[in-house]
């Protein structure tokens, strides 16, 4: 991933986190279909998948940033070695990862 695409991925991830800082919609997601619909409604280029809690809490190799939304949803951004920047969030019903697909 080049610097420009990493920067735009990080900007999009930050926009997503800030937009849902006080929105409980993330805690209503219970399936991959719910996640995909939320991304379409949000008009986001991010792709996503549901992940197990073990993956969402495993110590990352490269942690970029982390925090908790004002509603208490933990999130972190990771740099995958040789891969994309990924946002992981731990919500009430599911945990998920979001990233921008490279061509």
Beta strands, then each sheet from edge to edge (+ up, - down):
strand 1: 46-51
strand 2: 63-68
strand 3: 74-79
strand 4: 85-90
strand 5: 95-100
sheet 1: 1+ 5- 4+ 3- 2+
end
